[in-house]
Amino acid sequence: MYRAGRSLEDWDSSPPCMADIFRCMGKAARVALCAIARHLRLQSDVFNHLLDDTPLPANEVSSSVLVASYSHMSLQNGKGAIGGGKPGTAGEVEKGLLTLISSDGPGLQVCDPNGRWYQADAGLAPGDMLLITGKALSHATAGLRPAATYRAAPEYLSGINNGGRTSLAFRLMPQGNAILDCSPVAAAGHVIPQSYVPISVSQFMDELSAEEDVVCNRSDNTCVARNNLNKQPSLRSVLSDPLSGAFLEDAVVVSCGHSFGGLMLRRVLDMSRCTLCSADIDSGSLIPNMALRAAALAVKQEDNRRLFHNAALRKRRKEMGDQIDLSKRSSRENGEIGAEDGLHRGVQYPFSVNEKVLIKGNRRTPEKFVGKEAVITSQCLNGWYLLKIIGSGENVRLQYRSLCKIMNPQSTIEEDRCPSQPIQNSSS
């Protein structure tokens, strides 16, 4: 698994190509998201506020993730068959905006609107990718682009085919502090159901996790293995109703000692039985849980304050960015280059692809490359370049501090041939 922006210690075991794959599949996912927006008669950048900034700011980790996996066809050990997915006959629903899957062989089924499963990746040619829409995109589009349900193919699970399957799955995820809002969809003339209200991504994901927990509890411990892999629940999920996602501002203590609120409390009273310990419940002995109510109210107020703060901060950043872009544009029109713009480009990426450079080296540069000329073949993250040594053809990855530009000898020769002459003024 690879995330852009993580420290080298975190992804040291990842293959070197993961950064380039992450960048390429990330661009493809953003293009696909723009195409979906245009198909819905929306502006192509209507979902950009949900995504990470490009380029990713320093000391920030990307919300999106790239998962590379290899699995044998026989799943006797119960391991997953798709990149980042889980095996089983039941369908799996993507949580994020969308997922791009590239594999060297078929093995994935998708459920159509009529409830029929079909082989989705059977006819993929080399270079093709399967696109799966997620829950976050479904909410942002008010259900116009519903989330896809997928699973491993039955013949894959039964091990009919031989060999293994390698897959790459890029999950385009929204930022946790972003807000899923259907206002642009309504402005385009689409009908918005009342259930699609603005909600923060973090709360939206917590509600999805709570729904999964309820489904797992109904399936007679079939999801115990998956639950054991989950981390401790978040504070918001503990203080929220698992069915409706609303904060437990009406929490009460039932006769068995457990606390409920919202729709779950209504279900417990209808069943007259606790869903946690299966004890009989006396509906006449309900005690308000004032501590839980106060905690839920405090977290709700803090959540609302953070949402409004993040929205205002993002608006100010956008206004400042527009002002900076306007000033840069006017400077370029006047033939000037801003010092800040030049410094930014000079620090990070002072060289371009296919440019010929000289390796001056530093204390970490291999001695055999120092003083050699090379050609830049590709641009990597954080000011790193992939170079090809002229003569030996070796490939090496170095940072911009180890390189320097090569002066064009032709321009030097022309300057020597045409020396500057002083201009003499003649008076008549």
VMD Tcl script that draws the C-alpha trace (Angstrom):
set ca {
  {0.00 0.00 0.00}
  {1.35 3.44 -0.95}
  {0.30 6.97 -0.01}
  {2.00 10.06 -1.38}
  {3.56 12.31 1.23}
  {4.53 9.63 3.72}
  {8.06 9.66 5.10}
  {10.65 7.38 3.56}
  {10.65 5.15 6.63}
  {6.95 4.37 6.16}
  {7.10 3.18 2.54}
  {10.73 2.06 2.30}
  {9.56 -1.46 1.42}
  {7.38 -0.28 -1.48}
  {8.69 -0.78 -5.03}
  {10.35 2.33 -6.51}
  {7.72 2.50 -9.26}
  {4.82 3.00 -6.83}
  {5.27 6.79 -6.79}
  {5.04 7.02 -10.59}
  {2.04 4.66 -10.69}
  {0.33 6.68 -7.96}
  {0.84 9.88 -9.94}
  {-0.36 8.40 -13.27}
  {-3.43 6.64 -11.87}
  {-4.23 9.71 -9.78}
  {-4.32 11.87 -12.90}
  {-6.54 9.30 -14.65}
  {-8.91 9.20 -11.66}
  {-9.22 13.00 -11.61}
  {-9.92 13.06 -15.36}
  {-12.62 10.42 -14.87}
  {-14.16 12.49 -12.06}
  {-14.23 15.55 -14.34}
  {-15.93 13.49 -17.07}
  {-18.60 12.36 -14.61}
  {-19.21 15.98 -13.61}
  {-19.59 17.10 -17.23}
  {-21.99 14.22 -17.90}
  {-24.20 15.55 -15.07}
  {-24.17 19.07 -16.61}
  {-21.82 20.32 -13.88}
  {-18.58 22.22 -14.09}
  {-15.62 19.92 -14.58}
  {-13.96 21.16 -11.37}
  {-17.06 20.92 -9.18}
  {-15.52 18.10 -7.07}
  {-12.02 19.57 -6.82}
  {-12.64 20.96 -3.33}
  {-13.02 17.37 -2.10}
  {-9.58 16.30 -3.36}
  {-6.06 16.83 -2.10}
  {-4.16 19.85 -3.35}
  {-1.85 19.30 -6.33}
  {1.03 19.37 -5.82}
  {0.63 17.95 -2.34}
  {1.82 20.45 0.30}
  {4.86 19.56 2.37}
  {4.32 17.42 5.48}
  {0.87 16.31 4.28}
  {-0.16 12.75 3.47}
  {-2.54 12.08 0.61}
  {-6.08 10.91 1.29}
  {-6.01 8.61 -1.75}
  {-4.19 5.28 -1.64}
  {-2.65 2.84 -4.13}
  {-2.87 -0.88 -3.32}
  {-0.84 -3.51 -5.17}
  {-1.66 -7.16 -4.51}
  {-0.93 -10.63 -5.79}
  {-3.21 -13.56 -4.98}
  {-3.38 -17.19 -5.96}
  {-6.59 -18.31 -7.62}
  {-7.29 -20.81 -4.89}
  {-8.57 -18.99 -1.81}
  {-8.54 -21.87 0.62}
  {-6.72 -19.66 3.10}
  {-9.36 -16.92 2.82}
  {-7.13 -14.15 1.52}
  {-8.41 -11.40 -0.73}
  {-8.59 -11.77 -4.48}
  {-8.63 -8.15 -5.62}
  {-6.45 -5.20 -4.85}
  {-7.44 -3.95 -1.45}
  {-10.73 -5.87 -1.53}
  {-12.15 -8.75 0.46}
  {-13.28 -12.09 -0.88}
  {-16.68 -13.61 -0.49}
  {-19.96 -14.16 -2.23}
  {-21.48 -11.04 -0.63}
  {-20.93 -7.76 -2.43}
  {-18.44 -5.14 -1.33}
  {-19.23 -1.41 -1.69}
  {-16.54 1.21 -2.30}
  {-16.56 4.06 0.26}
  {-14.58 6.74 -1.57}
  {-15.25 8.74 -4.72}
  {-14.10 6.15 -7.24}
  {-11.60 3.33 -7.68}
  {-9.50 2.45 -10.73}
  {-8.45 -1.21 -10.97}
  {-5.86 -2.57 -13.38}
  {-5.06 -6.29 -13.41}
  {-3.37 -8.92 -15.53}
  {-6.45 -11.13 -15.63}
  {-10.20 -11.21 -14.92}
  {-11.53 -11.95 -11.48}
  {-14.01 -9.24 -10.52}
  {-17.79 -9.11 -10.81}
  {-20.06 -6.05 -10.51}
  {-23.77 -6.04 -9.69}
  {-26.00 -4.24 -12.22}
  {-29.13 -2.22 -11.22}
  {-31.28 -5.34 -11.73}
  {-29.32 -7.33 -9.16}
  {-27.49 -9.52 -11.67}
  {-23.75 -10.10 -11.38}
  {-21.58 -9.82 -14.49}
  {-17.87 -10.19 -15.20}
  {-16.68 -6.57 -15.32}
  {-13.00 -7.02 -16.20}
  {-13.22 -9.87 -18.71}
  {-12.74 -7.78 -21.85}
  {-10.07 -5.38 -20.59}
  {-7.15 -4.89 -22.97}
  {-3.63 -4.02 -21.77}
  {-3.72 -0.46 -20.49}
  {-7.47 -0.52 -19.74}
  {-8.76 0.05 -16.22}
  {-12.03 -0.76 -14.48}
  {-13.79 2.21 -12.84}
  {-15.93 1.62 -9.74}
  {-17.93 4.49 -8.22}
  {-18.13 4.85 -4.46}
  {-20.43 5.97 -1.66}
  {-18.89 9.44 -1.35}
  {-19.52 10.18 -5.04}
  {-23.05 8.83 -4.71}
  {-23.78 11.28 -1.88}
  {-22.09 14.20 -3.65}
  {-24.25 13.57 -6.75}
  {-27.47 12.96 -4.75}
  {-27.60 9.35 -5.92}
  {-27.29 10.16 -9.64}
  {-24.11 8.07 -9.69}
  {-24.85 5.22 -7.27}
  {-22.08 3.29 -5.60}
  {-21.12 0.06 -7.35}
  {-21.19 -3.29 -5.58}
  {-18.42 -5.73 -6.53}
  {-17.08 -9.11 -5.49}
  {-14.54 -11.72 -6.48}
  {-15.78 -13.96 -9.31}
  {-17.09 -17.39 -8.20}
  {-14.70 -19.23 -10.52}
  {-11.90 -17.22 -8.94}
  {-13.02 -18.24 -5.45}
  {-13.36 -21.91 -6.38}
  {-9.89 -22.03 -7.91}
  {-10.99 -23.30 -11.32}
  {-8.30 -21.32 -13.11}
  {-4.61 -21.88 -12.43}
  {-1.94 -19.35 -11.64}
  {-2.29 -16.05 -9.83}
  {-3.65 -12.58 -10.35}
  {-1.82 -9.28 -9.92}
  {-3.85 -6.10 -9.53}
  {-3.38 -2.40 -8.85}
  {-6.24 -0.49 -7.22}
  {-6.16 3.31 -6.89}
  {-8.77 4.62 -4.47}
  {-9.57 8.31 -5.01}
  {-10.63 9.41 -1.54}
  {-11.97 12.80 -0.40}
  {-10.23 14.80 2.30}
  {-11.49 14.17 5.81}
  {-12.23 17.86 6.45}
  {-14.14 18.36 3.18}
  {-17.94 18.63 3.00}
  {-20.15 16.54 0.74}
  {-22.74 18.99 -0.57}
  {-25.33 18.52 -3.34}
  {-25.92 22.24 -3.96}
  {-24.15 22.26 -7.39}
  {-26.26 19.26 -8.45}
  {-29.46 21.07 -7.45}
  {-28.30 24.23 -9.25}
  {-27.91 22.17 -12.44}
  {-31.63 21.31 -12.35}
  {-31.51 17.84 -10.81}
  {-34.02 16.77 -8.16}
  {-32.36 16.33 -4.76}
  {-34.01 13.98 -2.21}
  {-34.30 15.38 1.30}
  {-32.01 12.69 2.72}
  {-28.96 14.16 0.92}
  {-27.92 16.87 3.35}
  {-24.44 18.47 3.63}
  {-22.16 16.33 5.78}
  {-18.46 16.25 6.56}
  {-16.43 13.45 5.00}
  {-15.15 12.28 8.38}
  {-18.67 11.94 9.78}
  {-19.86 10.32 6.56}
  {-17.14 7.66 6.78}
  {-17.88 7.05 10.46}
  {-21.54 6.44 9.63}
  {-20.58 3.97 6.91}
  {-18.38 2.12 9.39}
  {-21.24 2.05 11.89}
  {-23.57 0.60 9.26}
  {-21.03 -2.11 8.46}
  {-20.79 -2.99 12.15}
  {-24.58 -3.44 12.35}
  {-24.58 -5.65 9.25}
  {-21.78 -7.75 10.68}
  {-23.65 -8.24 13.97}
  {-26.65 -9.61 12.05}
  {-24.61 -12.17 10.11}
  {-23.86 -14.48 13.08}
  {-20.18 -13.66 13.50}
  {-19.31 -14.02 9.81}
  {-17.43 -10.72 10.01}
  {-15.50 -11.44 13.21}
  {-12.21 -11.71 11.32}
  {-12.76 -8.36 9.65}
  {-13.78 -6.67 12.89}
  {-10.63 -7.93 14.60}
  {-8.60 -6.04 12.00}
  {-10.36 -2.75 12.71}
  {-8.82 -0.19 15.05}
  {-10.51 1.23 18.12}
  {-13.75 3.08 17.25}
  {-13.57 6.84 16.99}
  {-15.13 9.13 19.58}
  {-17.73 10.30 17.07}
  {-18.87 6.75 16.33}
  {-19.17 5.97 20.06}
  {-21.31 9.06 20.63}
  {-23.51 8.47 17.55}
  {-26.51 6.30 16.82}
  {-25.26 3.38 14.66}
  {-28.44 3.37 12.57}
  {-29.07 7.06 11.86}
  {-25.62 8.50 12.55}
  {-27.15 11.25 14.73}
  {-25.42 12.24 17.95}
  {-26.83 10.64 21.11}
  {-28.38 13.83 22.52}
  {-31.35 11.75 23.74}
  {-29.31 8.90 25.27}
  {-30.98 6.89 28.03}
  {-29.90 3.98 30.22}
  {-32.12 0.91 29.88}
  {-32.77 -1.62 32.64}
  {-29.78 -3.83 31.71}
  {-27.33 -0.94 32.10}
  {-26.56 -0.22 28.44}
  {-27.23 3.17 26.85}
  {-29.06 3.80 23.58}
  {-30.51 6.70 21.66}
  {-32.11 7.62 18.35}
  {-33.33 4.84 16.07}
  {-31.46 2.14 17.98}
  {-33.36 3.07 21.16}
  {-36.63 2.78 19.26}
  {-35.61 -0.66 17.98}
  {-34.62 -1.83 21.46}
  {-37.97 -0.70 22.88}
  {-39.89 -2.38 20.05}
  {-38.01 -5.65 20.62}
  {-38.07 -5.30 24.44}
  {-34.59 -6.83 24.32}
  {-31.11 -5.36 24.47}
  {-29.16 -5.77 21.23}
  {-25.86 -5.99 23.13}
  {-26.54 -8.48 25.94}
  {-29.96 -9.89 24.83}
  {-31.47 -9.10 28.24}
  {-35.18 -8.28 28.57}
  {-35.89 -4.54 28.68}
  {-38.48 -2.79 30.83}
  {-39.67 0.22 28.83}
  {-40.88 1.92 32.01}
  {-37.44 2.15 33.63}
  {-35.56 4.47 31.29}
  {-33.05 6.84 32.93}
  {-31.58 9.80 30.98}
  {-27.81 9.43 30.55}
  {-26.84 13.05 31.17}
  {-23.09 12.42 30.88}
  {-23.42 10.78 27.47}
  {-25.76 13.53 26.28}
  {-23.34 16.25 27.38}
  {-20.41 14.52 25.67}
  {-22.38 14.06 22.45}
  {-23.46 17.72 22.47}
  {-19.87 18.90 23.05}
  {-18.50 16.80 20.18}
  {-21.32 17.95 17.91}
  {-20.61 21.62 18.64}
  {-16.89 21.12 18.09}
  {-17.58 19.27 14.85}
  {-19.82 22.09 13.58}
  {-17.26 24.70 14.59}
  {-14.50 22.85 12.72}
  {-16.67 22.45 9.64}
  {-17.43 26.16 9.44}
  {-13.79 27.01 10.15}
  {-12.51 24.68 7.42}
  {-15.03 26.04 4.92}
  {-14.04 29.63 5.68}
  {-10.34 28.75 5.57}
  {-10.69 27.02 2.21}
  {-12.59 30.03 0.86}
  {-9.84 32.41 2.02}
  {-7.17 30.18 0.46}
  {-9.05 30.17 -2.82}
  {-9.39 33.96 -2.78}
  {-5.68 34.37 -1.99}
  {-4.78 31.92 -4.75}
  {-6.90 33.83 -7.25}
  {-5.19 37.08 -6.26}
  {-1.73 35.51 -6.60}
  {-2.60 34.03 -9.99}
  {-3.89 37.42 -11.14}
  {-0.71 39.18 -10.04}
  {1.48 36.54 -11.70}
  {-0.52 36.82 -14.91}
  {-0.15 40.58 -14.98}
  {3.58 40.28 -14.26}
  {4.05 37.87 -17.15}
  {2.15 40.20 -19.44}
  {4.54 42.98 -18.46}
  {7.53 40.71 -19.11}
  {8.35 40.25 -15.43}
  {8.66 37.09 -13.36}
  {7.76 37.26 -9.71}
  {10.56 36.46 -7.29}
  {8.34 34.10 -5.33}
  {7.34 32.18 -8.44}
  {10.93 31.88 -9.60}
  {12.10 30.78 -6.17}
  {9.42 28.09 -5.99}
  {10.38 26.67 -9.34}
  {14.09 26.99 -8.64}
  {13.97 25.14 -5.34}
  {11.81 22.23 -6.35}
  {12.22 21.59 -10.07}
  {14.92 23.76 -11.70}
  {15.42 21.25 -14.54}
  {13.09 19.87 -17.19}
  {12.69 16.43 -18.75}
  {15.15 15.60 -21.58}
  {17.51 18.31 -20.33}
  {21.24 17.54 -20.30}
  {22.85 18.13 -16.89}
  {26.16 17.60 -15.10}
  {26.28 15.54 -11.91}
  {28.25 17.60 -9.37}
  {27.27 15.25 -6.53}
  {27.18 15.52 -2.77}
  {28.22 13.31 0.15}
  {25.50 10.75 -0.68}
  {26.12 10.59 -4.44}
  {28.02 7.47 -5.64}
  {31.56 8.45 -6.62}
  {31.33 6.82 -10.05}
  {28.58 9.24 -11.13}
  {30.30 12.47 -10.02}
  {31.41 14.57 -12.98}
  {29.38 12.55 -15.49}
  {26.90 14.05 -17.94}
  {23.35 12.69 -17.91}
  {19.93 13.25 -19.46}
  {16.82 13.68 -17.29}
  {14.27 11.02 -18.23}
  {11.50 11.72 -15.70}
  {10.58 13.98 -12.80}
  {9.91 12.41 -9.38}
  {8.55 13.74 -6.09}
  {10.21 16.32 -3.82}
  {12.73 17.59 -6.37}
  {14.13 14.18 -7.36}
  {14.91 13.23 -10.96}
  {15.54 9.97 -12.79}
  {18.60 10.31 -15.02}
  {20.32 8.25 -17.69}
  {24.12 8.44 -17.73}
  {25.49 9.38 -21.14}
  {27.90 6.73 -22.38}
  {27.21 3.91 -19.91}
  {23.40 4.08 -20.16}
  {22.99 3.52 -16.41}
  {19.91 4.89 -14.64}
  {20.25 6.77 -11.36}
  {17.85 8.74 -9.15}
  {19.29 12.01 -7.78}
  {17.95 15.20 -6.22}
  {18.23 18.61 -7.86}
  {20.97 19.68 -5.42}
  {23.32 17.11 -6.98}
  {22.87 18.51 -10.50}
  {23.90 21.61 -12.38}
  {23.10 22.99 -15.79}
  {25.49 22.60 -18.73}
  {26.23 25.84 -20.53}
  {25.52 25.77 -24.24}
  {28.94 25.85 -25.93}
  {27.45 27.22 -29.18}
  {26.33 30.42 -27.49}
  {29.80 30.85 -25.96}
  {31.49 30.47 -29.36}
  {29.19 33.03 -30.93}
  {29.93 35.48 -28.14}
  {33.68 34.99 -28.73}
  {33.29 35.53 -32.47}
  {31.19 38.66 -32.10}
  {32.80 40.77 -29.37}
  {30.94 43.83 -28.33}
  {32.24 47.10 -29.80}
  {31.83 50.50 -28.23}
  {29.47 52.89 -29.99}
  {31.13 56.08 -31.15}
  {29.16 59.25 -31.53}
  {30.09 61.40 -34.52}
  {29.29 65.05 -34.63}
  {28.97 66.84 -37.90}
}
mol new
graphics top color blue
foreach p $ca { graphics top sphere $p radius 0.5 }
foreach p [lrange $ca 0 end-1] q [lrange $ca 1 end] { graphics top cylinder $p $q radius 0.2 }
display resetview
